[in-house]
Amino acid sequence: MELKEKLMSSYLAFEEQVDMENDIHNVRNKAIKFFETTGFPTKKMEAWKYTSLNSILKEDYSIFPKKEDAIDYKDIKKYLIHDIDTYTIVFIDGIYSSHLSRTTHDKLDACLMSSALNKPKYKSVMDKYFNKIVPEESMSSLNTAFAKEGAYIRIPKNVSAEKPIQILNFSTGNESALMVQPRNLIIAEEGAHVQIIERHQSLTDNPVLTNSVTEVYVGKNAEVDYYKIQNDKTTSSLIDNTFIKQERDSTCSLHTFSLGGKITRNNLRFYQHGENCNSILKGVTILEGKQHVDHNTLVHHIEPNCESHQDYKGIFSEKSVGVFNGSILVDRLAQKTNAFQSNNNILLDDGATCNSKPQLEIFADDVKCSHGCTIGQLNNEALYYLRTRGIPKKEARALLMFAFANKVMSSVKIPEIKKRITKQIALKLEVELGFNL
Amino acid sequence: MLKIKNLHASVDGEKILKGINLEINAGEVHAIMGPNGSGKSTLASVIAGNEDFEVTEGDILFEKANISELSPEERAHKGIFLSFQYPIEIPGVSVTNFIKTSINQVRKARGQKDMPANEMLKKIREKSALLDMDRKFLSRSLNEGFSGGEKKRNEIFQMAMLEPKLAILDETDSGLDIDALRIVSDGVNRLRNKGNATLVITHYQRLLDYVIPDVVHVLMDGKIVKTGGKELAKELEERGYDWLKEERAEMTS
């Protein structure tokens, strides 16, 4: 059976598991209808021109995995930022694992989407926020239809979460192939502050397809600092759909570290619904083999006096493929917008590919928008310069790649993440450097 | 220390060096002067091991060993240093991290352990003071947005850190104002000792007012056409290079 049909028939079974009287169910019904009409995206669609899902849609995915598996902390420790104190919300094969998690309701909510969707006390919040900024697109609609579990994080007015919050999704390989669709909702109310780390990780080589949707609401003068660590096995694929709505005077930065996985697609949309917003989108992508990462970004400037900064760097070796499709949309009202976009790529091998496509639509006349993309090789002159200082060729190459990626790392605010990602990059480049960048 | 015998080199098939002979002993400062396009920078690059240049004939001996086939890093490990005319900007790596990597890679190649962190710090502090460098400068990205003078000062800082046996200064005076020139020259002079040697490549005489050479060579059309003492530099400053061209033309005719 084709995956689409399988999903359609699974939806009927899914309905039996959830409360059909709940208003949310109307949202789900509408979403599955949309997915039924559109199906999975194909390369014929402009937004998917460089990324084909065919190779991952042919697997016979299990849609409803069996109950939580006995996973020990030691099995997952290395995937956690464990050297600092954090709240952690852990899902195993899409199911919440209470013994691996450290949630809270003290001062802030770092808990479960399933409770937020079902408990009456969250109803008003759900009415206000659930699925309000998710565009009707095939993958996000599919997620909405099956929306059931994920992280629910709410930081009340003027509260600063003193610990970062980690959202971790593990797959065990108990199923020969697994599809999971986490649904996260993050609300930072006025003046709130939070740091979030998200990761999807398979523990075996069985194929996994994750189609996740995250809605992030950044209130007035609030600050959200979000890190996505994508370093999964080459048998796992991820469609990440993240939608961010910012109110006035807010800041949201989102770093995406794409170092692993088979096919990764990041649909990242920022909507600025107030003046003086600042949106920061950064990415480091380092791929090898036949890995494929597609960054599809949008910053929608709706109000005046806002800023956005997009900076994505990619290093591609062997037959890997990188795609960057970065859009900036400036509405007529959004005067004095300052939008910056940069995408730089290094191709290390002849077989590696990179498609970089900036897309600027500007309807205001008093704005500053700049964009630049480069695709090139390592600078030979720089390589020679380093070698005259006694740094051997291999290390010099690695140092240059490090330096290249480091421009993005410099804005990482959690030192443990910086350290870890730097180490992973070094590992990936097969070098040991005598310092941390 | 350095002995160059009948060196011919070309780039993209174009012959640039056409039979250079040069011998520099420990403790000496040699200057190479010459008009633009005479091959001065090429000579520096070839000694440093730039792979864009092809040595078609002749040998380069460093401490009696033939280094013509060695990579740039191997030459650096042996103690050869080139101060670039146009130092390369490397965004994303700080001056400090760069010099740490450089020193420890050289030590590694020589079979030594990494320099202890406190020793490294002390040395960085000492050498940056020698060149009157701002501490903030050390945490900036290598050469990125540096002024011409800052770049050159940074080159000499690296030289001070690496303590090479042979330092080649390629047009180190270009882009320097008079104060920077004095600081850089002072730095070079203080690094001089009986065990090391310096090869100064320059178009003008003014650097040689500060870094006094023992021997001055004039390079023209890929060959050393005249060798003399420090007074030769002054003569060139006054008379230019044309008289040498004429002298040569007469000789060849």
Interface residues (C-beta under 8 A of the other chain):
Chain A: N379 E381 A382 Y384 Y385 L386 R387 T388 R389 G390 I391 P392 K393 E395 A396 L399 L400 F402 A403 F404 A405 N406 K407 L433 G434 F435 L437
Chain B: A48 G49 N50 E51 D52 S71 P72 E73 R75 A76 H77 F81 L82 F84 P87 I88 I90 P91 G92 V93 N97 F98 K100 T101 S102 I103 N104 Q105 V106 A109 D114 S141 Q158 L162
